[in-house]
Amino acid sequence: MKKSFALRVDAEVYEAIEKWAADEFRSTNGQIEWILSDALKRAKRTPKKKNTQQ
């Protein structure tokens, strides 16, 4: 499940993310998700997957 929330960033930071996303053929939102996921992995804070099998 994905959650929505408002994110305020500096205009120059947003433009840099937008360009980076275009360079990698992602949406700006997809790029932000990727950046956050990568940061979690690097910090060894990736959420554990819940076991959905019964």
Helices and strands as residue ranges (DSSP letters): H 11-23, H 28-42
